[in-house]
Amino acid sequence: MSALSTAGLMGMWHFGLPTPAVVGAIILLLLGLAYRTVCLLGVPISAEDSGNTLKLWNGLSKGHHIKEQVREKDGSAVVIEPLHDFDWKTVEPRQFRHFKRIYHITMGKEGPRIQYLKDATLLTMAAGLQSDTPSDLIAIDKDYLDRVTHRRHLIEKHGSGVHGCLPGGVAAVNELYTYLTSEYLPTRFPTIFQLSDDGTQFINNAAGKTWPTAPPEDPAAALRVLGETVEEDMFLLHEMPEGHKSYAFVCCFPSGFDPSTKVGKLLKDIHAPVPSYDKIGASMERFFARTEVGKSVKRLNWAIQTHGELYNSGSNHMTNEEALDTPQDADINIDESYYRVELQTLTRLPRTRALLFSFKTYLYPLRQIKEEGLGSELADAVDGLKAGNAPGTWVYKGAARWSERVCEYLRA
Ligand code: HEM
């Protein structure tokens, strides 16, 4: 509309029609165009809203009126709710207990409800994918400093084994870096992360580190900063004609796989060792393609491990061949055995349209599960790994090595 109407108004001015109204209309039009440009470029503007600073990713505004407009226009508004009085040192890690009697590999939003403890309250969550709020992309608790310090050491030790980027992933890495350092983290956790007055520096008060908000030229350097700033492991994917492909990653807490072998691969190849993945592969690709900006999802994944390591590139998983040669281990140290949970999220980045797959890892001692009275339920869930639609999961998760001792303990 704009070009035509502007020309019309200019014409009216030439022919001596009331000038103040025309000038006003032109100014309004120009302001409208400027606003639209800001939205399209995704330039962030912070907004004060009822005393709370709300930030909208890719199109921000001062009032509900414009916020709604942005939502209607491209559906890409993302509100980040600040946690103003957040004291990370006092926040307990979230407690998930989501094992089920029978394991089914599924993408579905429907399915059995699962339980988790939050602030000592037992809550439930759907077993498959569940919608998530963009504010919850990153979780921080009292383990934060230990975890990110450990991640820095893992990055130093394993280098390109835990982070990397293909040329096709550079723009997505830059977008993610800018979003987390300039917008998400300082807005969501203002007591931990701040921006310098000129906005060029990102300050992490908990870790005592300062980084530029402009992404480093080397995407690997950007991934290293992200890897030691948040606990979440991250993969960036782009949709290709043959399926979604991983282009960049920083993954310090892999559970039984080598993350560097997953970059440049399609989802179906990434999941090659996962039993019965073919049951969900096609619907997963379709679901990923439909995922919109601001409509994140989450899911939970669990495992048992008989050691306390967060970084595990090999031993948590097992192949059928390995299982044939591996007897049950009678010497398992229960005090070093854990119920391991990944809280996984999927988020669409608005500018590059890349998909961010991220997950935070939780380790709960088996003793704790038993003390909560959930021992036999977890033991049943271990047996149930071979009872559902993906029976190979029992071997894949390594139960052929540890299930006898672990289940005996859990049921005693
Ligand atoms: C949200 C949809 C997804 C579903 C339903 C899903 C499902 C699964 C399942 C059931 C497993 C077996 C894990 C276990 O039981 O220990 C698995 C493993 C894995 N998934 Fe996914 N996944 C999803 C998305 C992704 C994405 C986007 C990536 C991106 C890289 C990914 C990377 C992996 C990797 C690396 C493994 C380990 C594979 C191995 O053992 O080598 N997943 N996934």
Residues whose N, C-alpha, C, O or C-beta is under 5 A from the ligand:
A	BS01	HEM	T106 F235 S246 G256 F257 K262 I270 H271 P273 V274 W302 H317 F357
